[in-house]
């Protein structure tokens, strides 16, 4: 029992109880929140900025996840789907690609009438507040509805009232910059047309962008590893293609090749990349802290510090696989309590510190750790991890089960948090996705 448990919830007014829960994002965690609310009999509306559900997952759909199917499906969602005859694909088989996850699970889930009728596509949330209150006003705050400001596909702006807000918007659309300082890279505007976001489809739709060119991948996580290995395959087929891996540290510690890793595909990825570096298919530019980018005729010059000297690296294309950070701009008028380092909820941050924890060693957590001073507001999913790259979908599913139980007034279920995760290794999901 904690102080948070002993703090009474503000009594809901009749109007507040009549309003839906607003879910921001129709990715795996947003849809899982919706499924849990369906089972609880609580009305909701899902705002998805993309043109279809799971838009961010579709963007890296060619990439294979590390977890098998049994770890990728939310229990409440599975119950709803199986009621209509759906069956879990390959529960013990190999991990699916992002596209297979969408086609085999997320798209069918979103088509269920209980959910489809409440999803608004092309609806980008631009702000969250309390009705008629900025963040400085306190009186009657907890019983005042939320206002969710939405820009519709046609460009109109609409304010939607909600009893609670669950932010499951993820981090894929807010990548870290190329610079080691965390600030936008000096000269970025000059080279922007040569910079590609994380996890391009090197062997598919984006092939022409890389074939026969000098390509530099910046970043030390698994999204970088996936791209580098795809590029080595492309280089075998397309003469003139060269591959450089730029990292700011002396080694890429987050790309695990441990044989003890319970996610075997993750360990194999690290081992394959180690061999590609060792045999020269990938040139490693380690200890390179980028400070500026500029044009060098038709090429790009990256300037940075390396081993005490200012050095330059010439390339044609740069893949920015530097990880992701939460977009907090929409929460300016909401009272959130975030860790000053990783930008995760204050109580959650110590449990997910990437310097201490891998994906599989994160402790089970729920509404307590995800709570903020703004009662009824929760950040869940990848965004709840802030800048920590150790998120697993199974973790997010347990988060929303606990949060929706709290929203239903079932404190017992909300407080009982159980989670079994695959252990060992360091899982960097800086591809904006998840294991």
C-alpha positions in Angstrom: 0.0 0.0 0.0 1.4 3.4 -1.0 0.4 7.0 -0.4 -0.9 7.0 -4.0 -3.3 4.2 -3.1 -4.5 6.0 0.0 -5.2 9.2 -2.0 -8.9 9.3 -2.8 -9.9 9.8 -6.4 -12.0 12.9 -7.0 -15.6 12.0 -7.4 -16.8 12.1 -11.0 -19.4 14.6 -11.9 -22.3 13.4 -14.1 -20.9 15.2 -17.1 -17.4 13.8 -16.6 -18.8 10.2 -16.3 -20.7 10.7 -19.6 -17.6 11.6 -21.6 -15.3 9.2 -23.4 -11.7 8.4 -22.6 -9.4 10.0 -25.2 -6.6 7.7 -26.5 -3.9 9.4 -28.5 -2.4 7.0 -31.1 -3.8 3.9 -32.8 -0.6 1.8 -32.6 -0.3 -1.5 -30.7 -0.6 0.1 -27.3 -3.4 2.6 -28.2 -5.4 -0.2 -29.7 -4.8 -2.4 -26.6 -6.0 0.4 -24.4 -9.2 0.5 -26.6 -9.7 -3.2 -26.2 -9.4 -3.1 -22.5 -11.9 -0.2 -22.3 -14.3 -2.3 -24.5 -14.1 -5.1 -21.9 -14.7 -2.6 -19.1 -17.7 -1.1 -20.9 -16.1 2.4 -20.9 -16.6 4.7 -23.9 -13.6 6.0 -25.7 -12.3 7.8 -28.8 -9.0 7.1 -30.5 -7.2 9.8 -32.4 -4.7 8.6 -35.0 -2.6 11.2 -36.9 -1.8 8.7 -39.7 -4.0 7.8 -42.6 -4.4 4.2 -41.2 -4.0 2.5 -37.9 -0.5 1.6 -36.8 0.9 4.1 -39.3 4.3 4.2 -37.6 4.6 0.4 -37.6 3.7 0.3 -41.3 6.6 2.8 -41.9 9.1 0.1 -40.8 7.0 -2.8 -41.8 9.8 -4.5 -43.7 11.8 -4.9 -40.4 11.5 -8.1 -38.3 10.8 -7.8 -34.6 12.7 -9.8 -32.0 9.9 -11.2 -30.0 7.7 -14.2 -31.1 4.0 -13.8 -31.7 3.1 -14.9 -28.2 4.8 -11.8 -26.7 3.2 -9.4 -29.3 -0.5 -9.7 -28.7 -2.4 -8.0 -25.9 -4.6 -10.4 -23.9 -7.7 -8.3 -24.0 -7.3 -7.7 -27.7 -6.8 -11.5 -28.2 -10.1 -12.2 -26.3 -12.0 -9.8 -28.5 -10.5 -11.2 -31.7 -10.9 -14.9 -30.8 -14.6 -14.3 -30.1 -14.9 -13.7 -33.8 -12.9 -16.7 -34.9 -9.4 -15.1 -35.1 -6.4 -17.3 -34.1 -3.0 -16.3 -33.0 -0.5 -16.7 -35.9 2.5 -19.0 -35.1 2.5 -18.6 -31.3 5.9 -20.4 -30.9 7.3 -19.6 -34.4 9.6 -16.9 -35.6 9.1 -13.3 -34.9 7.0 -11.4 -37.5 7.9 -8.3 -39.5 6.1 -5.0 -38.7 3.9 -5.5 -41.8 3.0 -9.1 -40.6 2.1 -7.7 -37.2 -0.2 -5.2 -38.8 -1.8 -7.5 -41.2 -2.1 -10.5 -38.9 -3.2 -8.7 -35.7 -3.5 -4.9 -35.6 -5.6 -4.4 -38.7 -8.1 -7.1 -37.7 -8.3 -5.7 -34.2 -9.0 -2.2 -35.5 -11.8 -3.5 -37.8 -13.8 -4.9 -34.9 -17.0 -2.8 -34.7 -16.5 -2.0 -31.0 -13.2 -0.3 -31.9 -13.6 0.8 -35.6 -16.5 3.0 -34.8 -14.4 5.0 -32.3 -11.2 5.5 -34.3 -10.6 8.8 -36.0 -7.9 8.6 -38.7 -5.9 11.6 -39.9 -6.7 13.4 -36.6 -3.6 14.9 -35.2 -3.7 15.9 -31.5 -2.0 19.3 -31.1 -2.7 20.0 -27.4 -4.3 18.7 -24.2 -5.6 20.8 -21.4 -8.5 21.1 -18.8 -11.6 22.9 -20.1 -11.1 26.6 -19.5 -8.0 26.0 -17.4 -4.3 26.5 -18.1 -1.8 24.5 -15.9 -1.7 27.2 -13.2 -5.4 26.9 -12.1 -6.2 24.4 -9.4 -9.7 24.8 -8.0 -12.0 22.0 -9.2 -9.3 20.8 -11.6 -9.7 17.1 -11.0 -13.5 17.2 -11.8 -13.1 19.4 -14.9 -13.1 17.5 -18.2 -10.1 17.4 -20.4 -10.0 19.2 -23.7 -8.1 17.5 -26.5 -7.4 19.8 -29.5 -7.4 18.0 -32.8 -6.5 19.0 -36.3 -8.8 17.1 -38.7 -7.7 15.8 -42.2 -9.3 18.9 -43.8 -7.3 21.3 -41.6 -10.1 22.3 -39.3 -9.4 22.5 -35.5 -11.7 20.8 -33.1 -11.8 20.7 -29.3 -13.0 17.3 -27.9 -14.0 16.9 -24.3 -12.8 13.7 -22.4 -13.1 12.2 -18.9 -9.4 11.0 -19.1 -6.5 11.0 -21.6 -4.2 8.1 -22.4 -1.3 9.3 -24.5 0.0 6.3 -26.5 1.4 8.4 -29.3 4.8 6.8 -29.3 8.1 8.4 -30.3 8.7 7.3 -33.9 7.9 10.8 -35.3 10.3 12.6 -32.9 13.8 11.2 -33.6 17.0 12.4 -31.8 19.2 14.7 -34.0 22.5 13.7 -35.6 24.5 16.0 -33.3 26.0 14.5 -30.1 24.8 17.6 -28.1 21.1 16.7 -28.6 20.5 20.0 -30.4 19.5 20.1 -34.0 22.7 19.6 -36.1 24.2 22.9 -37.3 23.8 22.9 -41.0 21.0 20.4 -41.0 18.9 22.5 -43.4 21.8 22.4 -45.9 22.0 18.6 -46.0 18.4 17.6 -45.1 17.7 16.2 -48.5 20.5 13.7 -48.0 19.4 12.5 -44.5 17.0 9.5 -44.3 15.0 8.5 -41.2 15.7 5.3 -39.3 14.9 1.9 -40.8 14.6 2.7 -44.5 13.5 -0.1 -46.8 17.0 -0.6 -48.3 16.2 -3.7 -50.3 12.7 -2.6 -51.3 11.0 0.8 -51.9 14.1 2.8 -51.0 16.6 0.8 -52.9 17.4 3.4 -55.6 18.3 5.9 -52.8 21.2 3.8 -51.7 22.4 1.8 -54.7 25.9 2.6 -55.8 26.4 5.3 -53.2 28.4 6.0 -50.1 26.1 5.5 -47.2 26.7 6.4 -43.5 24.5 5.0 -40.8 24.6 7.1 -37.5 23.5 5.3 -34.3 24.4 2.5 -32.0 21.2 0.5 -31.6 19.3 -2.3 -33.3 17.7 0.0 -35.9 21.2 0.9 -37.1 22.2 -2.8 -37.1 19.2 -3.8 -39.2 20.0 -1.1 -41.8 23.7 -1.8 -41.9 23.1 -5.5 -42.6 20.6 -4.7 -45.3 23.2 -2.3 -46.9 25.8 -5.0 -46.9 23.4 -7.2 -48.9 22.8 -4.3 -51.3 26.5 -3.7 -51.7 26.9 -7.3 -52.8 24.4 -6.7 -55.6 25.1 -3.1 -56.5 28.7 -2.1 -57.3 29.9 1.1 -55.8 27.8 0.9 -52.7 29.9 1.4 -49.5 28.8 1.3 -45.9 30.1 3.2 -42.9 28.8 2.9 -39.4 29.3 6.1 -37.3 28.9 5.9 -33.5 29.9 8.4 -30.8 31.1 5.8 -28.3 34.0 3.4 -28.7 31.7 0.4 -29.1 28.0 -0.2 -29.8 27.1 -1.8 -26.4 23.4 -2.0 -27.1 23.7 -4.4 -30.0 23.9 -7.6 -28.1 25.3 -10.8 -29.5 25.0 -12.8 -26.2 24.2 -16.5 -26.7 22.2 -16.2 -23.4 19.7 -13.8 -24.9 16.2 -15.3 -24.8 15.3 -13.4 -27.9 17.5 -15.4 -30.3 16.9 -13.1 -33.3 18.3 -10.2 -31.3 21.5 -12.0 -30.5 21.9 -13.3 -34.1 21.6 -9.7 -35.3 24.5 -8.6 -33.1 26.6 -11.5 -34.2 26.0 -10.9 -37.9 27.0 -7.2 -37.5 30.1 -8.1 -35.6 31.2 -10.3 -38.5 30.4 -7.6 -41.1 32.6 -5.1 -39.3 35.4 -7.7 -38.8 35.6 -8.7 -42.5 35.4 -5.1 -43.7 32.0 -5.0 -45.3 31.1 -2.3 -42.8 33.7 0.4 -42.0 33.4 1.4 -38.3 33.9 5.1 -37.5 33.8 5.0 -33.7 34.2 7.8 -31.2 32.8 10.3 -33.8 30.8 13.1 -32.2 29.1 15.0 -35.0 28.9 18.8 -34.6 28.1 20.0 -38.1 26.9 19.0 -41.5 27.5 20.8 -44.8 27.5 20.3 -48.5 30.7 19.2 -50.3 29.8 19.5 -54.0 27.3 16.7 -54.6 28.2 14.9 -51.4 27.7 15.6 -47.7 30.5 16.4 -45.2 30.0 15.5 -41.5 32.3 17.3 -39.2 33.0 16.1 -35.7 35.3 15.4 -32.8 37.2 12.1 -32.8 40.0 11.3 -30.3 40.7 14.9 -29.6 40.8 16.1 -33.2 38.3 17.8 -35.5 37.8 15.5 -38.4 35.6 15.2 -41.5 33.7 12.3 -43.1 32.4 12.5 -46.7 29.4 10.5 -47.7 26.4 10.6 -50.1 23.5 9.5 -47.9 23.1 9.6 -44.1 20.7 7.4 -42.2 19.7 8.9 -38.8 19.3 5.9 -36.5 20.1 7.9 -33.3 17.1 6.9 -31.3 14.0 8.8 -30.3 12.6 11.1 -27.7 9.0 11.9 -26.6 7.2 14.9 -28.1 6.1 16.8 -25.1 4.8 20.0 -26.8 1.2 18.8 -26.8 1.4 18.5 -22.9 2.3 22.1 -22.1 -0.9 22.8 -20.2 -1.0 19.4 -18.4 0.7 18.9 -15.0 3.1 16.1 -15.8 5.9 14.9 -13.5 8.8 13.6 -15.6 12.3 12.5 -14.8 14.9 15.1 -15.6 17.2 12.7 -17.4 15.2 10.2 -19.4 11.9 12.2 -19.6 9.8 9.2 -18.3 7.2 9.5 -15.6 9.1 10.2 -12.3 8.2 7.0 -10.6 8.8 4.8 -13.6 12.3 6.2 -14.5 14.4 4.3 -12.0 12.8 1.0 -13.1 13.8 1.5 -16.8 17.2 3.3 -16.6 19.0 1.9 -19.6 22.3 2.0 -17.7 20.9 -0.6 -15.4 18.1 -2.5 -17.1 17.6 -4.4 -20.3 14.1 -5.1 -21.8 13.7 -8.2 -19.7 14.8 -6.9 -16.4 12.3 -4.0 -16.1 10.0 -4.6 -13.1 6.2 -4.9 -13.7 4.5 -1.5 -13.3 1.2 0.0 -13.8 -1.0 3.0 -13.0 1.0 4.0 -9.9 4.3 4.5 -11.7 2.5 6.1 -14.7 0.5 8.6 -12.7 1.0 12.3 -12.8 -0.2 15.3 -10.7 -2.9 15.6 -13.4 -5.4 13.0 -12.3 -6.8 11.0 -15.1 -3.9 11.6 -17.5 -1.4 8.8 -18.4 1.5 8.4 -20.8 1.8 4.7 -21.8 3.7 2.6 -24.3 7.0 3.6 -25.9 6.5 7.3 -25.0 6.3 6.4 -21.3 9.9 5.3 -21.5 11.0 8.7 -22.6 14.5 8.4 -24.0 15.1 4.9 -22.6 15.4 2.4 -25.4 14.3 -0.7 -23.5 10.6 -1.0 -24.3 8.7 -4.3 -25.0 5.2 -4.5 -26.3 4.3 -6.9 -23.5 5.2 -4.2 -21.0 2.9 -1.7 -22.7 0.0 -4.1 -22.7 0.3 -4.6 -18.9 0.5 -0.8 -18.5 -2.8 -0.2 -20.2 -4.5 -3.1 -18.5 -3.6 -1.5 -15.1 -4.5 2.1 -16.2 -7.9 1.1 -17.7 -8.6 -0.9 -14.5 -8.0 2.3 -12.5 -10.2 4.3 -14.8 -12.9 1.7 -14.2 -12.5 2.1 -10.4 -11.1 -1.4 -10.0 -8.2 -0.6 -7.7 -7.5 -4.2 -6.9 -7.0 -5.1 -10.6 -5.1 -1.9 -11.2 -2.7 -2.6 -8.4 -2.0 -6.3 -9.2 0.6 -6.1 -11.9 2.2 -9.2 -13.4 4.6 -9.5 -16.2 6.9 -12.2 -17.6 9.5 -10.9 -20.0 12.3 -12.6 -22.0 15.5 -11.9 -20.2 19.1 -11.0 -20.9 20.7 -8.7 -23.4 20.2 -5.0 -24.0 17.4 -4.2 -26.3 17.6 -0.9 -28.1 14.3 -0.2 -29.8 15.6 3.1 -31.3 13.9 2.1 -34.5 10.8 3.5 -32.9 9.2 0.2 -32.6 9.5 -2.5 -30.1 10.9 -6.0 -29.5 
